[in-house]
Amino acid sequence: MQKQARLQHSPTLNTVIMVENTLQAMNESVITIAQLKTKLPKQINHNTLKIILEYLEESNKIAVSIKGISWMHNTNINLKNAIKEGLEL
């Protein structure tokens, strides 16, 4: 039954991208789920949003803490190279 309920709220790729773009473009460093819902261009089911946030956290694009959600994905190639070639302390 729980698996069936989860399937009813499976997000579409467009919805995932919408949430990603909204989080990436936010001015605040931390945002709550309630604030995120108001900033999204379209309404989204709460359970669907939770699934998307779980995915984004697992893929290291966001960090979720007690204070809220922070976008942390960085596509800067120079940063990636520095991390790859840097020394570990």
C-alpha positions in Angstrom: 0.0 0.0 0.0 2.8 2.4 0.9 4.6 1.8 -2.4 1.3 2.4 -4.3 0.8 5.7 -2.5 4.4 6.7 -3.4 3.8 6.0 -7.0 0.8 8.2 -7.1 3.0 11.2 -6.5 6.0 10.4 -8.7 7.4 13.6 -10.0 7.9 14.3 -13.7 11.2 15.5 -15.1 9.7 18.9 -15.7 8.7 19.2 -12.0 12.2 18.1 -10.8 13.8 20.7 -13.1 11.3 23.4 -11.9 12.3 22.7 -8.3 16.0 22.6 -9.2 15.9 25.9 -11.0 13.9 27.6 -8.2 16.4 26.4 -5.6 19.4 27.4 -7.8 18.1 30.9 -8.4 17.1 31.7 -4.8 18.7 34.8 -3.2 18.6 33.3 0.3 21.3 30.9 1.5 18.7 28.8 3.3 15.0 28.3 2.5 12.3 26.3 4.3 9.9 24.0 2.5 7.0 26.4 3.1 9.0 29.3 1.5 10.1 27.1 -1.4 6.4 26.2 -2.1 5.6 29.9 -2.4 8.5 30.6 -4.8 7.7 27.7 -7.2 6.0 28.9 -10.4 3.4 26.1 -10.0 1.8 24.4 -7.1 3.2 21.0 -6.2 2.0 18.2 -4.1 3.8 18.0 -0.7 4.7 14.3 -1.0 6.0 14.9 -4.6 8.1 17.8 -3.3 9.5 15.6 -0.6 10.5 12.9 -3.1 12.3 15.5 -5.3 14.1 17.0 -2.3 15.2 13.4 -1.3 16.6 12.9 -4.8 18.4 16.3 -4.8 19.9 15.6 -1.4 21.1 12.1 -2.5 22.7 13.6 -5.6 24.5 16.2 -3.5 22.8 19.2 -5.1 21.2 20.4 -1.9 21.9 20.2 1.8 19.0 19.8 4.2 19.4 21.0 7.8 17.2 22.0 10.7 17.1 25.6 9.4 16.1 24.6 5.9 17.4 23.7 2.4 20.6 25.1 0.8 21.6 24.7 -2.9 25.2 23.5 -2.9 25.8 22.0 -6.4 28.7 23.7 -8.2 29.5 23.2 -11.8 32.7 25.3 -11.9 35.3 23.2 -13.7 38.2 25.0 -11.9 36.7 24.0 -8.5 36.3 20.4 -9.6 39.9 20.3 -10.8 41.2 21.8 -7.6 39.3 19.3 -5.5 40.5 16.4 -7.8 44.1 17.5 -7.8 44.3 19.0 -4.3 46.0 17.6 -1.2 43.9 16.2 1.5 44.7 17.6 5.0 
